[in-house]
Amino acid sequence: MTLRTTLMALALCVPLSACGLQPMYAGGASSPVAQGLAAIDVPAIPGRDGWLVRNALRDRLGAAGDQGGFRYRLDVRLDDDLEALGVLNDDTISRELRILRSRYQLVDISTGQILLDATAGSDAGIDVVSSEYATIAAEQRALENLAEEVASRMVTRVALTLRERERAGAE
């Protein structure tokens, strides 16, 4: 590496340090955001899709709440839809679209205040094949993948909300 290249690299790093970006989970498990996520209770969500989303949420939120120290509750309502997408000339379906949408609210348990009211969703295309078993398996796998994706989006949004709440309290 030449001196010129090194100086250019250093010059580019200076503006990045002033851009205001900060790691969300700085401090690891003891960070305010991680502590807040671990203190979220996720009540049972009806249906198989609800079971999958709740498990995915609990995996991502952490285990501190297992001691009963919940400060927040995440209320979730799901809408799971399977639509025919490709219809052939003989009226058979060749492709389906599985859509999973979530409306969720983050509630402060002590005050009852709704801190976040948002939606998240994702969809997946499914090929309908001659084997009914293969099609059903594909539909189920799509639901499992969608549950993971929707839970991930929800946790990201909740983490951002908790970070903003923590910043506002620190100022």
N, C-alpha and C positions, 0 to 999 in steps of 0.2 A: 504494500500500500504506500502510495506516495504521500508526501507531506500535504500536497494540494488536496488530495482525496480525503485525508484525515480532517483537514480544516473545514472542508465543505460538509462533511458528516457532522462535525461538532456544531457548525453554524445552523444546520437543519434541526438539531436537537433542542436548541434554545427556545424557539417558538413553541415546540410541543410541550415543554414544561409549564408554559403559561396558559395553556388552552383551557384549563379548568377541569380536565378529565381526572377523575379519581376512581380507584378501584372500589367497587361496591362492597366487597367482602374483605376490605383491608382489616387485618386483625384476626382473620380466620373465624373460628367458631365463637370467639368472644366479641366479635364486632356487633354493634347495635342492630344491624340488619339481620345477621344470622340469628341473634338472640330473639329478635322480633318474629322471624319466620318460625323458629322453633316453638314459639308461644301461641301458635294458631291452632285452634281446634277446628277440625273438619267433620261436621256431623254426617251421618249416613245419607247417601244420595240414592234414591230409588233406582232399581233396574240394574241389569248387568253392566251397562255403560257407566252408571253411577258408581258401581263397585270398582270398576277399572280406574276411573278418574280419581276417586277418593284414595285408592292405594297409591297411584302415581303422585298425587299431591302429598300424601303423608311421607312418601319416600324422599321427596324433594324438600320438604319443610324442616325435617330434622326430628330429633327424638326428645328434646327437652320437655315438651308438653306431656310426655308419658308420666311425669311426676305430678300432674294435675295443675301446673302453673300456667294455665291458659290466660292470656290477656286479650286475645282476639278470637273471633269466630268467622269462618269463611262459609257463607251460605251459598250453595251452588244449585242451579237448576239447569238441566240438560235437555237438549232437543236433538235426537238421533233420527236421521232420515235416510232412507235408501230409495233413490230415484232411478228409473229406467232412463238410460242415456242414449243408447243406440238400439233402434228397433229395425229389424230386417223386414223385407217384403212379406214374409210369411207371418208377421206379427210376433216373432220371437225376439227376445231381448238379447243383444250381443254385448252390452256394456252397461254397468251400473255406476252410480255415483253415491258414495256414502258420505254423509255430511254430519258432523258433530259440532254443535254450537253450545256454548255455555254462557249463562248470565250469572254473575257472581257478585257478592257484596262482602266486603271486609268490615266487620263490626267490632268496635271497641266494647268488650263485654262490660266493663265497669260503668260506662256512660250510656251505652246503647247507640252511640253515634256511628253512622255509616261513614267510614273513611274512604271507601272506594266502591263504586257501582259501575261495573264494566262488563264487557262481553269478550269472549274469545272463541275462535272456531277454526276448523280445518276440514278439508275434504280429501277423499281418495277415490280414484277410479278403479273399477274392478272389472276384469274380463269375465264374461259369463261363458263357460265352456260346456261341453256335452255332459260332463260328469257333475251331477247335482252335488255330490259330496265335495268335490273340489271347489265348486262355486261357494258353497256354504263356508268351507274352511277359509276361502279368500275373504269373504265378508267378515268373518270373525277376526281374522288377522288384521284387516283394515280397521276394525273397531279398536283393537288393542293398540295399534299404532296411532290412531287418532286420539285416543285417551291420553297417551304419553305426550303427544304434541300439544294438545289443549292444556293439559296440566302444566307443561313447561311454560307456555305463554302466560298462564294465570300467575304462576309463581314469579315470573319476571316482572309482571306489572305490579304485583303485591310488594315485591322487594323495592321497586322504585318508589312506591307510595310510602313505605316505611322509611326509606332513606330520606325522602323529602320531609316527612314528619319529624325525623330525628334532627335534620338540619334546621328546621324551623324552631325546634325546642332548644337548640344550641345557641341560637342567635339572640 
